[in-house]
Amino acid sequence: MEKTLASKIIYQGKIISVRLDDVLLDNGKQARREVVEHPGAAAVLAVTDQGEAYFVRQYRQAVGEELLEIPAGKLDPGEEPVACAIRELAEEAGVKPGKISPLAEYFSSPGFASERLYLYLATELEPTAVQQPEDEILHVCLLPLRDAVKMARQGKIGDGKTLLALLLAADILKL
């Protein structure tokens, strides 16, 4: 296991910070680690009684393209992941779940980032007011869940959390 010798925040942003860690390796050598600190996020695959799922199409500056994603967002300070998932679903898709269950908890890129993602499956959906954040432009769409799972299996989903949620849900729902 690596032992941290020194740690310094070199960038503090609205969502992330970047930290440089000097570490001592088990073999006695020293190394430097660049770490992106992230508060964590929750994402939710919301499935209607008719077997359709809510998605958002959103341009992602980091990759330079529009992606098809499940509703998701970062955790607010002190917020429970399930509360974040419910909030994001309302903000982005305008629905609230009657039932929500965990699909997975994982690190998105543990080689350089601390972000922990919480995935949920939501059903028994009811309409609620949409409150899209002012700094995001989202296009909400409904797709048959079977079609979305097929897209995932064909490599047509470029977003990791969406891909994982679809494949896990397909297994649970026997699609």
VMD Tcl script that draws the C-alpha trace (Angstrom):
set ca {
  {0.00 0.00 0.00}
  {1.23 3.50 -0.74}
  {1.97 5.90 2.11}
  {1.22 9.58 1.51}
  {4.25 11.73 2.34}
  {2.86 15.09 1.22}
  {-0.34 16.34 -0.34}
  {-1.16 19.69 -1.95}
  {-4.31 21.04 -3.64}
  {-3.20 22.76 -6.86}
  {-6.66 23.60 -8.23}
  {-9.98 24.21 -6.51}
  {-13.01 24.43 -8.80}
  {-16.78 24.47 -8.43}
  {-17.10 20.69 -8.86}
  {-13.61 19.21 -8.60}
  {-10.23 19.89 -7.08}
  {-6.87 18.57 -8.22}
  {-4.38 17.30 -5.67}
  {-0.73 16.29 -5.98}
  {0.32 13.50 -3.63}
  {3.91 12.45 -3.03}
  {3.82 8.80 -1.99}
  {6.17 6.13 -0.73}
  {5.81 2.81 -2.54}
  {6.19 -0.62 -0.93}
  {9.55 -1.01 -2.71}
  {10.92 2.11 -0.97}
  {10.76 4.38 -4.02}
  {8.82 7.62 -4.17}
  {6.24 8.61 -6.77}
  {3.87 11.48 -7.47}
  {0.13 10.96 -7.94}
  {-2.24 13.43 -9.58}
  {-5.69 13.02 -8.03}
  {-8.98 14.56 -9.11}
  {-11.18 14.93 -6.03}
  {-14.92 14.69 -6.78}
  {-17.82 14.67 -4.28}
  {-19.45 11.64 -5.91}
  {-22.56 11.32 -8.03}
  {-25.77 9.38 -8.41}
  {-27.48 8.21 -11.59}
  {-30.84 6.59 -12.16}
  {-32.32 4.38 -14.85}
  {-36.02 5.28 -14.69}
  {-38.35 2.76 -16.34}
  {-42.03 3.43 -17.03}
  {-44.82 0.88 -16.60}
  {-44.82 0.63 -20.43}
  {-41.17 -0.48 -20.51}
  {-39.68 2.81 -21.67}
  {-36.70 4.48 -20.01}
  {-35.86 8.14 -19.53}
  {-32.66 9.45 -21.06}
  {-31.11 12.85 -21.61}
  {-29.09 13.92 -24.61}
  {-26.44 16.35 -23.49}
  {-23.35 17.89 -25.06}
  {-20.28 17.04 -23.00}
  {-17.45 19.54 -23.44}
  {-14.82 17.13 -22.08}
  {-15.36 14.67 -24.96}
  {-16.63 17.13 -27.57}
  {-19.85 15.33 -28.38}
  {-23.45 14.82 -27.40}
  {-24.10 11.68 -25.37}
  {-27.18 9.69 -24.49}
  {-27.22 9.33 -20.69}
  {-29.45 8.38 -17.82}
  {-30.32 11.26 -15.45}
  {-27.42 11.91 -13.08}
  {-25.67 14.53 -11.04}
  {-23.18 15.24 -8.31}
  {-23.91 14.80 -4.64}
  {-24.53 17.99 -2.70}
  {-22.66 18.28 0.64}
  {-24.24 15.90 3.16}
  {-26.72 14.53 0.60}
  {-27.50 10.82 0.59}
  {-26.93 9.17 -2.82}
  {-30.55 7.98 -3.15}
  {-31.81 11.52 -2.42}
  {-29.47 12.83 -5.13}
  {-30.80 10.27 -7.61}
  {-34.41 11.25 -6.86}
  {-33.56 14.97 -7.11}
  {-31.74 14.57 -10.41}
  {-34.56 12.48 -11.86}
  {-37.05 15.23 -11.00}
  {-34.78 18.01 -12.29}
  {-33.85 16.33 -15.55}
  {-36.84 14.14 -16.46}
  {-39.74 15.58 -14.49}
  {-40.68 12.32 -12.76}
  {-40.37 10.87 -9.27}
  {-40.11 7.18 -8.44}
  {-42.61 5.21 -6.40}
  {-39.89 2.57 -6.05}
  {-36.12 2.97 -6.27}
  {-33.47 0.31 -5.70}
  {-29.68 0.26 -5.92}
  {-28.01 -1.26 -8.98}
  {-24.33 -0.63 -8.21}
  {-21.78 1.47 -6.39}
  {-18.38 1.92 -8.02}
  {-15.44 4.24 -8.70}
  {-15.64 5.81 -12.15}
  {-11.86 6.16 -12.78}
  {-9.89 5.05 -9.70}
  {-6.53 5.49 -11.41}
  {-6.78 9.26 -11.00}
  {-10.17 10.27 -9.57}
  {-11.98 9.79 -6.25}
  {-15.48 9.95 -7.78}
  {-17.78 7.24 -6.44}
  {-20.92 6.65 -8.49}
  {-24.20 5.25 -7.18}
  {-26.55 3.69 -9.74}
  {-30.26 3.15 -9.14}
  {-33.23 1.58 -10.90}
  {-36.47 3.56 -10.53}
  {-39.99 2.34 -11.33}
  {-43.60 3.29 -10.57}
  {-42.91 6.78 -11.93}
  {-45.14 9.79 -11.33}
  {-44.93 13.22 -13.00}
  {-43.39 16.10 -11.06}
  {-42.21 19.60 -11.96}
  {-39.08 19.78 -14.13}
  {-36.48 22.18 -12.70}
  {-33.59 22.00 -15.16}
  {-30.46 23.75 -13.90}
  {-29.66 26.97 -15.76}
  {-26.13 25.84 -16.64}
  {-27.24 22.70 -18.52}
  {-29.07 22.18 -21.80}
  {-30.71 18.78 -21.77}
  {-32.98 17.06 -24.23}
  {-35.14 14.47 -22.48}
  {-36.22 11.42 -24.44}
  {-38.02 8.16 -23.78}
  {-36.75 4.99 -25.44}
  {-38.01 1.43 -25.18}
  {-35.77 -0.20 -22.58}
  {-35.21 -3.22 -24.84}
  {-33.94 -0.92 -27.62}
  {-31.62 0.90 -25.23}
  {-30.22 -2.40 -23.94}
  {-29.69 -3.50 -27.54}
  {-27.81 -0.24 -28.21}
  {-25.63 -0.93 -25.14}
  {-24.83 -4.45 -26.31}
  {-23.95 -3.11 -29.78}
  {-21.50 -0.56 -28.37}
  {-23.69 2.43 -29.25}
  {-23.78 3.90 -25.73}
  {-20.70 6.02 -25.05}
  {-21.39 6.90 -21.42}
  {-20.08 4.42 -18.85}
  {-22.70 4.86 -16.15}
  {-25.50 4.51 -18.69}
  {-23.91 1.44 -20.23}
  {-23.47 -0.24 -16.85}
  {-26.99 0.64 -15.66}
  {-28.55 -0.75 -18.84}
  {-26.62 -4.01 -18.70}
  {-27.30 -4.53 -14.99}
  {-30.99 -3.74 -15.42}
  {-31.20 -6.09 -18.41}
  {-29.93 -8.88 -16.20}
  {-32.31 -8.06 -13.34}
  {-35.33 -7.57 -15.62}
  {-34.42 -10.58 -17.81}
  {-34.20 -8.59 -21.07}
}
mol new
graphics top color blue
foreach p $ca { graphics top sphere $p radius 0.5 }
foreach p [lrange $ca 0 end-1] q [lrange $ca 1 end] { graphics top cylinder $p $q radius 0.2 }
display resetview
